[in-house]
């Protein structure tokens, strides 16, 4: 078979995929990992065998991190291990949140042969790298020319194999070839002058630190610790009597999943693969159509029914329910289950999430959920940095440095929150004394 990326037929890709996934699943190596907490070398070996599953990328990088720490303690050279950790993080960035299933069409060796350099790929957008990893990398190799992902570097190859996957689904009768109905946008494109009239701005001042995070300035808080501008602003509002969280997008995505879990993971044709077992699971933790227009159109009736139920006096068969009660029940039921749609179960507690249900009325909460569910691919980012409340009144805060621009997808969310949801949004700029 030719080694060219462009010469492989659907049948060849499918055979490679069957070989890769078959060998990986049959090994049963995950069951062996529990007994290898103190043996990072063996854990790394098993993790590498399981590639390209996301679970195994994580296992391999965790193991390498432990090996590097031990070598640093004993003052041994660890650059080879760091190069492997960086390589794994780079290769992992070829897949997207929405497209892991595309990887099943890739031969293992071709995935390994994707070309890149540290200078041109960088580290900031490689999600598997921790802050400590990045510090080690910069200490050894210096700063790169740019930061991107392997997915963006090889987008043409990704699109080719995305086409092969679609061909596979059509062949198996799992994909409707009719075009999906267009989704009506909830807002017209934002007019800049209207936005300026609509939004409130304020400036708070602090003492700037010499350190930076992702190129952004940091400021000293009242305890003398250098913190991000988001943390600095959050503390400022705490002193003004507010409560709340650095929520960004993840907070709302987690609430969405808890209240609509059974709908997002509805077992519709073509959105999951039964060969991986129960759905969701560690090997398949998002529906295949999540980032497509079909996601909403296929579930529209179920979503609208849930919207209505959230504001009714009966929901899920419980007596005297409320969105907060349903959120708490869903947390008890699903906490710890695989779900890549938000960043793990540890960032927010259930009490953190319930601030939203305590200060937003059901209609306001449903409107935020509705915009996410209608077009998750485009609307999953852009929500304000902070979600706060004072005396039961909600407030969104977008944190910016002095001259930092508000992005278009952020202004669209801001306008929606003000006009449709009825919650004020403030752009808070942090400036140096």
ABEGO torsion letter per residue (X at the ends): XBABAAABBAAAAAAAAAAAAAAAAAAGAAAAAAAAAABAAAAAAAAAAAOABAAAAAAAAAAAAAAAAAAAAAGBBAAAAAAAAAAAAAAAAABBAAAAAAAAABBAAAAAABBBBAAAAEAAABAABBAAAAAAAAAAAEBBABBBBAAAAAAAAAAAAAAAAAAAAAAAGABBABBBBBBBBABBBBBAAAAAAABBBBBBBBBBBABBBGGBBBBBBAAGBBBBAAAAAAAAAAAAGBBEBBAEAAAAAAAAAAAAAAAAABBBBGABBAAAEBOBBAABABBAAAABAAAAAAAAAAAAAAAAAAABABBGGBBGBBAAAAAAAAAAAABGBBBAABBEAAABBAAAAAAAAAABBAAAAAAAAAAAAABAAAAABGBBABBBBBGGBBBBBBBBBAABBBBAAAAAAAAAAAAAAGBBBBBBBBBBX
